[in-house]
């Protein structure tokens, strides 16, 4: 029997749509994992670590060479300095880092501000911690923020704001001005920010990722979460981390030590080795390759009759299907699998305050081979108006 805290959330939509895609032999553009492998040198790093005896528990807060490499990377990219031993913790993916943040920081009845659509684990983790969600709706197609409305989400019980930028599933990259507005509200209401920045290296069209921790006054009230999954196409390795002031990291560690204790040592070693190199050219090529994929899928969706929001970051596209079929998002996603053999995510499950906003949309993932996306584009022609 599922606990009362988790019963409302059911089975995650990612598992549901991936299973449905497999059942019908559809191209899976629903779940955000690449259908191509990581660079071979990273895989070889893991093999070397396995064969050199690095197979026992690592330090709970993170394998020493990895936290040192992460500290150096963050300073080089964002001019933010974190002590590798007290201000960084390595978790089993960004999802566990976020769960540990909720469990380590929140008490029953505390409130958390979410931007919706959200990644579906956020409210579930808050519920496990006994916290209460307050929701601000980002609306298709520009997902802009009305700060007077956003402030209504804050109260004397607000403890945490969750900020995902670049944002899944909208592809929004929060601007400097937006981050400053959010920072001002968090300072005013004495609120901590949990910043999910796993897509930090995937931005397009001149958009720039700015960590909210770099906004004046925010380093001391921000936990920044990222991972190797999206940057290095290693979603199965589950190597994520959180950086922040020592007192906040101690709260994350208080939960992490009892959830997973430590992340797989050879995978941590492999990521440490790659981060010790200059990866600027790799990040540049990664953006170029994903931009090509994005534009291929955008063109196909527009030609099919979708209204699309052009993502400035991540590897997702939200599209309005209302010109194609009169139904809700879940029915359309199932129709799409049967009619076109293409799977997408119905995003209304990513909304709490206004699910109707998501019921006219579907989310496509373009973290796939060009050949896969080209085949999907051909299949989508079966929907063209």
Buried (B, 14 or more C-beta within 10 A) or exposed (E): EEEEEEEEBEEBBBEBBBEBBEEEEBBBBBBBBBBEEBBEEBEEBBEBBBEEEBEEEBBBBBBBBBBBBBBBBBEEBBEBEBEBBBBBBBBBBBBBBBBBBBBBBBEEEBBBBBBBBBBBBBBBBBBBBBBBBBBBBBEBBEBEBEEEEBBEBBEEBBBBBBBBBBBBBBBBBBBEEBBBBBBBBBBEBEBBBBBBBBBBBBBBEEBEBBBBBBBEEBBEBBBBBBBBBBBBBBBEBBBBBBBBBBEBBBBBBEBBBEEBEBBBBBBBBBBBBBBBEEBEEBBEEBBEEBBEBBEBBBEBBEEBBBBBBBBBBBBBBBBBBBEBBEBBBBEBBBBBBEBBBBBBBBBBBBBBEBBEBBBBBBBBBBBBEEEBBBBBBEBBEEBEE
